[in-house]
Amino acid sequence: MAQKIVLATGNQGKVKEMADVLASLGFEVVAQTDLGIESPEETGLTFVENALLKARYAAEKSGLPAIADDSGLVVAALNGAPGLYSARYAGEEGNDAKNRAKLLVELADVPQEKRQAKFVSCIVFLRHPTDPSPIIAEGECQGVIGFEEKGENGFGYDSLFFSPQQGCTFAELETVEKKKISHRARALNVLKEKLGA
């Protein structure tokens, strides 16, 4: 019988993406929103700290093992911004269009060769709220920020994130293809290895 695990997110895209992988490891994923659990304030200074904070809170409130993901876009020319504040870069939580517009303004004078960026994902697994040895899995994806949006797929900064290996932006990739190479996919693969061990 599958072991129930709470996923510390209300993002249905994340739930779907992670549930598929975790199901193969014998977990039944329940989103924290389905249990009436709100998200805690993210006060960490790193992706790992925020993921731990979210997982601990969800485990505490639900009484179940918990998994949380904290991710974002790190742009070298902006000293790592938007980073931890990727989802609320323009001040409004989850307004992707405004976040992308702000990023383009911030990078307006930055030449092509200095627009390197990476997507980072950190996934944390806690067996219980006071688990002293959480499983931490990280994944990264290198790319370049374009000068204009391209593509209709994806969300967040996908239409600005150009992958040299793929020769297109993440928003121009098919969902199936993106799921194989994204930062979250890479972190999930690491998690799968660590849990399967």
C-alpha positions as CSV (number, residue, x, y, z in Angstrom):
1,M,0.0,0.0,0.0
2,A,1.3,3.5,-0.9
3,Q,2.5,5.7,1.9
4,K,0.8,9.1,2.1
5,I,3.1,12.1,1.8
6,V,2.1,15.8,1.9
7,L,3.5,18.1,-0.8
8,A,4.1,21.5,0.6
9,T,2.7,23.5,-2.3
10,G,-0.6,24.7,-3.7
11,N,0.8,24.7,-7.3
12,Q,-1.1,22.0,-9.2
13,G,1.7,21.9,-11.8
14,K,4.2,20.9,-9.2
15,V,1.8,18.4,-7.6
16,K,1.3,16.7,-11.0
17,E,5.0,16.7,-11.9
18,M,6.2,15.4,-8.6
19,A,3.3,12.9,-8.0
20,D,4.2,10.9,-11.1
21,V,7.8,10.4,-9.9
22,L,6.9,9.8,-6.3
23,A,4.2,7.3,-7.2
24,S,6.9,5.1,-8.7
25,L,8.6,5.0,-5.3
26,G,5.4,3.9,-3.5
27,F,4.1,7.3,-2.3
28,E,0.6,8.7,-2.6
29,V,1.0,12.5,-2.9
30,V,-1.5,14.9,-1.2
31,A,-1.2,18.6,-1.8
32,Q,-1.2,20.7,1.5
33,T,-4.0,22.8,0.1
34,D,-6.2,19.7,0.0
35,L,-5.6,19.4,3.7
36,G,-6.5,23.0,4.3
37,I,-2.8,23.9,5.1
38,E,-1.6,27.4,4.1
39,S,2.0,28.1,3.1
40,P,4.2,29.5,5.8
41,E,6.2,32.8,5.4
42,E,9.4,32.1,3.5
43,T,12.1,33.6,5.7
44,G,15.1,31.6,4.6
45,L,18.1,33.1,2.9
46,T,18.7,30.1,0.6
47,F,16.6,27.7,-1.5
48,V,17.5,24.9,0.9
49,E,16.3,26.9,4.0
50,N,13.0,27.8,2.4
51,A,12.3,24.2,1.2
52,L,13.1,22.9,4.7
53,L,10.9,25.6,6.3
54,K,7.9,24.6,4.0
55,A,8.4,20.9,4.5
56,R,8.7,21.2,8.2
57,Y,5.5,23.3,8.4
58,A,3.5,20.9,6.2
59,A,4.8,17.8,8.2
60,E,3.9,19.5,11.5
61,K,0.4,20.5,10.4
62,S,-0.5,17.2,8.6
63,G,1.3,14.6,10.8
64,L,2.5,13.1,7.5
65,P,6.0,12.9,5.9
66,A,6.5,16.0,3.8
67,I,8.2,17.1,0.6
68,A,8.8,20.7,-0.5
69,D,10.4,22.4,-3.4
70,D,11.9,25.8,-3.5
71,S,13.1,27.1,-6.9
72,G,13.9,30.2,-8.8
73,L,15.9,31.9,-11.5
74,V,19.5,33.1,-10.7
75,V,20.9,35.7,-13.1
76,A,24.7,36.3,-12.9
77,A,24.6,39.9,-14.1
78,L,22.1,40.8,-11.3
79,N,24.1,39.3,-8.5
80,G,21.8,36.2,-8.4
81,A,18.5,38.1,-8.6
82,P,15.6,37.4,-8.8
83,G,16.7,34.3,-6.9
84,L,14.6,33.5,-3.8
85,Y,12.2,36.3,-4.9
86,S,11.5,34.9,-8.4
87,A,7.8,34.4,-7.8
88,R,7.3,37.9,-6.5
89,Y,10.1,39.8,-8.2
90,A,7.8,42.6,-9.4
91,G,6.2,42.8,-6.0
92,E,3.1,40.8,-6.7
93,E,3.1,37.1,-5.8
94,G,2.8,34.9,-8.9
95,N,2.4,37.7,-11.6
96,D,4.6,36.0,-14.2
97,A,4.1,38.7,-16.8
98,K,5.2,41.6,-14.5
99,N,8.1,39.5,-13.3
100,R,9.3,38.9,-16.8
101,A,8.8,42.6,-17.7
102,K,10.9,43.7,-14.7
103,L,13.7,41.3,-15.6
104,L,13.9,42.6,-19.2
105,V,14.1,46.2,-17.8
106,E,16.8,45.2,-15.4
107,L,18.9,43.6,-18.1
108,A,18.2,46.2,-20.8
109,D,21.8,47.4,-21.0
110,V,23.4,43.9,-20.5
111,P,25.0,42.5,-23.7
112,Q,24.3,39.0,-25.0
113,E,27.5,37.5,-23.7
114,K,26.8,38.6,-20.1
115,R,23.2,37.3,-19.8
116,Q,24.0,33.9,-18.3
117,A,21.4,32.5,-15.9
118,K,20.3,29.3,-14.3
119,F,17.1,27.7,-13.0
120,V,17.7,26.2,-9.5
121,S,15.4,23.7,-7.8
122,C,15.9,22.4,-4.2
123,I,13.7,19.5,-3.0
124,V,13.6,18.5,0.6
125,F,12.0,15.3,2.1
126,L,11.2,15.1,5.8
127,R,10.1,11.8,7.4
128,H,8.6,13.9,10.3
129,P,8.7,17.5,11.5
130,T,11.8,17.1,13.6
131,D,13.7,14.8,11.2
132,P,17.4,15.5,11.9
133,S,18.6,14.2,8.6
134,P,16.3,15.4,5.8
135,I,17.0,14.2,2.3
136,I,18.0,17.2,0.1
137,A,18.1,17.0,-3.7
138,E,19.2,19.8,-6.0
139,G,19.0,20.4,-9.7
140,E,20.2,23.2,-12.0
141,C,19.7,24.2,-15.6
142,Q,22.0,26.6,-17.4
143,G,20.9,29.1,-19.9
144,V,20.8,32.7,-21.2
145,I,18.2,35.4,-20.8
146,G,16.8,36.5,-24.2
147,F,16.0,40.0,-25.2
148,E,12.3,39.2,-25.9
149,E,9.8,36.5,-25.0
150,K,9.5,33.5,-27.2
151,G,7.2,30.5,-27.0
152,E,3.7,29.8,-25.6
153,N,4.4,26.8,-23.3
154,G,5.5,26.7,-19.7
155,F,5.2,29.4,-17.0
156,G,7.3,31.8,-14.9
157,Y,10.4,32.9,-16.8
158,D,10.3,30.1,-19.4
159,S,9.7,32.4,-22.4
160,L,12.9,34.3,-21.6
161,F,15.1,31.4,-20.6
162,F,17.0,30.3,-23.7
163,S,18.7,26.8,-23.5
164,P,21.8,26.7,-25.7
165,Q,21.6,22.8,-25.7
166,Q,18.0,22.8,-26.9
167,G,18.4,25.8,-29.2
168,C,15.2,27.4,-28.0
169,T,13.5,28.9,-24.9
170,F,11.9,26.6,-22.3
171,A,8.5,28.0,-23.4
172,E,9.2,26.7,-27.0
173,L,9.8,23.1,-25.6
174,E,7.1,20.5,-25.5
175,T,6.0,19.8,-21.9
176,V,7.3,16.2,-22.2
177,E,10.7,17.4,-23.3
178,K,10.9,20.1,-20.6
179,K,10.0,17.5,-17.9
180,K,13.1,15.5,-18.9
181,I,15.6,18.4,-18.7
182,S,14.3,21.0,-16.3
183,H,15.9,21.9,-13.0
184,R,13.0,20.3,-11.1
185,A,13.3,17.1,-13.2
186,R,17.0,16.9,-12.3
187,A,16.3,17.5,-8.6
188,L,13.5,14.8,-8.7
189,N,15.9,12.3,-10.3
190,V,18.5,13.0,-7.5
191,L,15.7,12.6,-4.9
192,K,14.6,9.3,-6.5
193,E,18.1,8.0,-6.3
194,K,18.5,9.0,-2.7
195,L,15.1,7.5,-1.7
196,G,15.6,4.4,-3.7
197,A,19.0,3.8,-2.0
